[in-house]
Amino acid sequence: MIFDFGVALPLHPEYRTMPMVWYIPPLSPVVDVLTGTGHDGEDAGNLFGAIDALRIPIGYLAELFTAGDAEPVRAVLRRLAAMRSYMRRINLGQDRDETIATAVGMTGRQVEDMHRLLALAPYDERYVIPKAHAEQGAHLEESATGCSLDYEGGPGMAGPFGEASGRPAPVAVENFHALRERQTGEDLDDADELRGRVNLLNWDGKGTPDGLFPRRRKR
């Protein structure tokens, strides 16, 4: 979006910041004006003409993204308009019109690639789906408590020099002990010896789960 297609812009570049998020100027104000006046808001010629004629929305977007320079914003909107018209022809079963892409310095293939990035991706592309069988689900849940650097000889959290000097207890085990203590205790003074670890995210403040306090030393 930024380097290949040139349609994403930073917010207020005049502040000399290093943006982590880039923005694509919206084409909707131009389309709304066209459709509101009875014109075809999907036609490339209408969109290109409206982008060149509408100074107020273009100027406002330029103040946001290009420190007042309207030309980069106008170029972005023209590319978005070209993509809108080009892809409508394809969706309607019409022949591809390469002149629409050429008018904004692109090829038809580039327009389709840009549309693919901006369109809603399928489910398996929007989410990371674990490739595992259903019977392995419990094991995958337990492994979520580990550290990504916890491997043989690695610098992970587990081990003699890591947090709590040992591997963390599985989530399900911590939940079980927290539930048992909550049902059998009402304050924090009932425990004699506490050991292991406790997941504070699963503790509701009642009882004394194992590992909440360090083990008492005998004098």
N, C-alpha and C positions, 0 to 999 in steps of 0.2 A: 504493500500500500504506500509506503514512503518512497522507496528507491526505484522499484520496478515500474510502478504505475503512476506515481507522483500525485496521489489524490489525498494523502494524509498530511495534515499541517500541524505545527506546534501551536500552543496557546500562548499569546503575547511573547513572541520571540524578542521583542525590544527590551525585555527585562533581563536578558542574558542568562536565563535559567537553562537547566538541562532537563527537558521534559521526559517523564517516564510514560506519559500517555499522549498519543497524537490523535487528532480529530479529523473526520471527514466532513467538510462543510455540507449542510443539508441542501438538497435540491428541492425539497417540498415547497418552500415559499414561492419559487418560480412556477412550479406546477400548479399550485393553488391559484395563482393569479391568472394563469392561462385558462384553467377550467372554469374559474369564476366569470370570465368574460365570454365563455361559450366556445373557446378554441380547443383544439385537440392537444391535451397536455402531454401526449406521448410522441407527437411528431417531432422529428429531429429539427426540421426547419423552424418550427414554432419555438422550440426550446432554445435553440441557438439565438434567435432574434430576441427572445425575452431576456435572456441572460445579458445580452449586450445593452438592452434598453433600460432594465430595472437597476437604477443606481442606488436606491436606498437600501435594499437588502444586501446588495453586493458590497456597498460601503461599510455596512454594519459588520458583515462577516470579515471584511478586510481589517477592520479595527481589532477584531479578536485574534486573527490567525496570522496576518502578514504585516503588522505594524502600519496599516493604512494603505498598503499597495494592493490595488484591486485586481491587477492582472493575474497573479498566481491563483487567486480565488476564482476568477472568471475561467481560467484554464481548467481548474478542477471541476467546476460545475459543467463545463462543456463536455468533459470526458464522462461524467456521470450521466449527462443527458444523452450522449452518444450510446452509452451502454443500455440505457433505458429503451431507446428506440430500436437499437439493433436486436436486443433480446426479445422485444415484443414481436418483431417480424418472425423470429424463430418459433416463438410460442404459438403464433397464429398459423404456422405451417407455410409461411411465405419464404421466398428465397432470401438468402443472406445478401445484405447490401453493404459491400465493402467500402463504398464511398462514405458511409456514415463514420466508419472507423478511421478512414484516411483523413477525414476533415479535422480530427483531433490528434493526428500524428500517431495513430495506433493501427494495428492490423485486427482483422476479425478474430483471429485466434487469441490475441491479447485481450480483446474485449470480453470474450467468453471466459478466459482465465480469471479476469478481474471479477466478473459476475459470480464465478464459482466461489471465490473467496468471500464475497459480500453476501451471498445467499446462505440460507440456513442449511448447515451441513446435516447429513444423516446422523442417526443416534450413535452409531459406532464410531463416528469421527468427532462427535462432541464430547464423548465420555471415554475414559479408560476402562475397558471391561476386562476384569481378570480372566485369564484363560485357565480355568480350573473347573473340576467337577463339583457338583453340589455337595457331595460328602466331604469335600475339603474346605467348606466354608468356615467351619469352626476353627480349623487350624489357621486360616488366613486372618480371622479376627484376633486370635491370640497373638499372632506375629506382629500385629499393629503396635504392640507395646514395646517392641525392640527398637534398636537404633540401626539406621542404615549403614553405619560404620562398624557395627558389631559383627565382626567375622574373625576367623582364626588369625591371630596375630595383628588384628586391626586396632585402631584407636577408638573403639566404640565406648559407650557408657558402661557396659558391663565389664566385670573383671576386678582384680584386686585393687586397681587404681581408679576405677570408675565410681559413679554414684552408688551409694549404699554397698559398694564392694561386692557385687553379685548380680546375677541376672534378675530382672524384675519378675514379680509374680504375674501370671496371666490375668487378663482383665476379668474373666469369669470367676477366678478364684478370689480376687479382691472383692468383687461384688457379693459373693457368697458370704465372706466373713463380715463385710460391712452390714449386710442384711441381718445376719445372726446377732451381731452386737446391738444393732438398733432395736431388735425385738426383745432383747433380754436385759438391756441396761438403759438407764435414764440420765446418767450424768457421767462425768469424766473421771470419777474416783473409784470405779469398780475394778480396775485392772491391777493385777499384781506384776505380771510380766508381759511385756509387749514385744513382739518380734516381727520380722519381715518388713513389708512395705504396705502402704495404704494409698489408694487412689482417691485423692481429695475431691475430684470431680464427681465421684459416685457416693460421697458421704454427705448425709443430710444434717450433720451436727449432733446426732444422738448416739449414745453408746460410746464405746471405746474400741474401735477397730484395731486389730493387730498392726503394730508398726507406727501408730500415731505418735507415740513418745518413745524415747530411747529406753533401753532396758535398765532397770534399777540396779545399782551396784550394791552389793552386800558389804557392810562394814564389819 
